[in-house]
Amino acid sequence: MAVIYVDEAPNSVMMAAAKALENGRRVFVYEFSEAHTEAERKTTLAEAIDAVEELDWQLDHLVSAGQSRSVEGSGTMILCLFRRK
């Protein structure tokens, strides 16, 4: 299996996860975009998931949510559902 690179930086995903915790959420859903180009490669999907799980969320489901489109081509949207530990 190939490494999936996403165009979100770990700190932006962590900020969204932290805000969900502050708001008392028990479920956090985040949609990642697969990186289309080298320039968009911010991190791997695994590193982004690790960053969220450091905030006491646990990955519950991960699904492909269809195709994203950009000038450079298309990539996969990945939907992750996290639950509080």
C-alpha positions as CSV (number, residue, x, y, z in Angstrom):
1,M,0.0,0.0,0.0
2,A,1.3,3.4,-0.9
3,V,1.7,6.3,1.5
4,I,-1.1,8.8,1.2
5,Y,-0.1,12.4,1.4
6,V,-2.7,15.0,2.4
7,D,-2.7,18.7,1.9
8,E,-3.6,19.6,5.5
9,A,-0.8,20.4,8.0
10,P,-1.0,18.4,11.2
11,N,-1.3,21.6,13.3
12,S,-4.5,22.7,11.4
13,V,-6.1,19.3,11.9
14,M,-5.1,19.4,15.6
15,M,-6.6,22.9,16.0
16,A,-9.9,21.7,14.6
17,A,-9.8,18.6,16.9
18,A,-9.0,20.8,19.9
19,K,-11.9,23.1,19.1
20,A,-14.2,20.1,18.9
21,L,-13.0,19.1,22.4
22,E,-13.5,22.6,23.8
23,N,-17.1,22.6,22.4
24,G,-17.8,19.3,24.3
25,R,-18.1,17.2,21.1
26,R,-17.9,13.4,21.5
27,V,-17.5,12.8,17.8
28,F,-15.1,14.7,15.5
29,V,-15.3,14.3,11.7
30,Y,-12.6,15.6,9.4
31,E,-12.4,15.4,5.6
32,F,-8.8,15.1,4.3
33,S,-7.9,15.9,0.7
34,E,-5.3,13.7,-0.9
35,A,-2.4,15.9,-2.1
36,H,-2.3,16.4,-5.9
37,T,1.2,17.8,-6.3
38,E,4.5,17.7,-4.4
39,A,3.9,21.3,-3.4
40,E,0.6,20.3,-1.7
41,R,2.1,17.5,0.3
42,K,2.0,18.7,3.9
43,T,2.0,15.4,5.7
44,T,1.0,11.8,5.5
45,L,-2.5,10.7,6.4
46,A,-1.0,8.5,9.2
47,E,0.8,11.5,10.7
48,A,-2.3,13.6,10.6
49,I,-4.3,10.8,12.4
50,D,-1.6,10.4,15.0
51,A,-1.7,14.2,15.7
52,V,-5.5,14.0,16.3
53,E,-5.2,10.9,18.5
54,E,-2.6,12.8,20.7
55,L,-5.6,14.9,21.8
56,D,-7.5,12.0,23.2
57,W,-9.5,11.2,20.0
58,Q,-9.6,7.7,18.6
59,L,-10.0,6.9,14.9
60,D,-13.3,5.0,14.6
61,H,-14.0,5.0,10.9
62,L,-12.1,6.0,7.7
63,V,-13.7,5.9,4.3
64,S,-13.0,7.2,0.8
65,A,-15.5,10.1,0.3
66,G,-15.2,10.4,-3.5
67,Q,-13.0,12.4,-5.8
68,S,-11.8,16.0,-5.4
69,R,-11.0,18.0,-8.5
70,S,-8.3,20.6,-9.1
71,V,-6.4,22.1,-12.0
72,E,-3.6,19.6,-11.4
73,G,-5.9,16.6,-11.5
74,S,-8.1,14.6,-9.1
75,G,-7.5,13.0,-5.8
76,T,-9.4,11.1,-3.1
77,M,-11.3,12.7,-0.3
78,I,-10.8,10.8,2.9
79,L,-13.4,11.1,5.7
80,C,-12.2,10.2,9.2
81,L,-14.6,9.9,12.1
82,F,-13.0,10.1,15.6
83,R,-14.5,9.4,19.0
84,R,-13.4,10.6,22.3
85,K,-11.3,8.0,24.2
